[in-house]
Amino acid sequence: MAGPGGEHPESEFCKGVESGFPQEGNPDLSLIDRSLRHPPREPDSRRGRHHLDFVTSLWREGFVVPVVTLGRYLSGALWDVLVERVSGCR
């Protein structure tokens, strides 16, 4: 499906990859705190903590996986869920 400018969404993603999305390695998790405001309501378990107090990355947890490999895996997993849900509608 083409986007508003006639481009496919994949081409926007590819532009992002070429312009500096991390292919592998330690992602800049500080973008989360800079991009998301603290929620007005939160569960007691959060106790006013910032996003970075409980968000991690695969890289920080010791999983070194190229973005392309991870994307292929997630695409396949999402497809499997979709097929399962659709087949349950019949």
SULKAUR-V65337 format. One record per residue. N is the residue number from 1. RES is the residue in one small letter. SS is DSSP state (h for helix, s for strand, l for the rest). BURIAL is I if it has 16 or more other ideal C-beta (glycine too) atoms within 10 Angstrom, else O. Layout:
((N | RES | SS | BURIAL) (N | RES | SS | BURIAL))
//
This chain:
((1 | m | l | O) (2 | a | s | O) (3 | g | l | O) (4 | p | l | O) (5 | g | l | O) (6 | g | l | O) (7 | e | l | O) (8 | h | s | O) (9 | p | h | O) (10 | e | h | O) (11 | s | h | O) (12 | e | h | O) (13 | f | h | O) (14 | c | h | O) (15 | k | h | O) (16 | g | h | O) (17 | v | h | O) (18 | e | h | O) (19 | s | l | O) (20 | g | l | O) (21 | f | l | O) (22 | p | l | O) (23 | q | l | O) (24 | e | l | O) (25 | g | l | O) (26 | n | l | O) (27 | p | l | O) (28 | d | l | O) (29 | l | l | O) (30 | s | h | O) (31 | l | h | O) (32 | i | h | O) (33 | d | h | O) (34 | r | h | O) (35 | s | h | O) (36 | l | l | O) (37 | r | l | O) (38 | h | l | O) (39 | p | l | O) (40 | p | l | O) (41 | r | l | O) (42 | e | l | O) (43 | p | l | O) (44 | d | h | O) (45 | s | h | O) (46 | r | h | O) (47 | r | l | O) (48 | g | l | O) (49 | r | l | O) (50 | h | l | O) (51 | h | h | I) (52 | l | h | O) (53 | d | h | O) (54 | f | l | O) (55 | v | l | O) (56 | t | l | O) (57 | s | l | O) (58 | l | l | O) (59 | w | l | O) (60 | r | l | O) (61 | e | l | O) (62 | g | l | O) (63 | f | l | O) (64 | v | l | O) (65 | v | l | O) (66 | p | l | O) (67 | v | h | O) (68 | v | h | O) (69 | t | h | O) (70 | l | h | O) (71 | g | h | O) (72 | r | h | O) (73 | y | h | O) (74 | l | h | O) (75 | s | h | O) (76 | g | h | O) (77 | a | h | O) (78 | l | h | O) (79 | w | h | O) (80 | d | h | O) (81 | v | h | O) (82 | l | h | O) (83 | v | h | O) (84 | e | h | O) (85 | r | h | O) (86 | v | h | O) (87 | s | h | O) (88 | g | l | O) (89 | c | l | O) (90 | r | l | O))
//
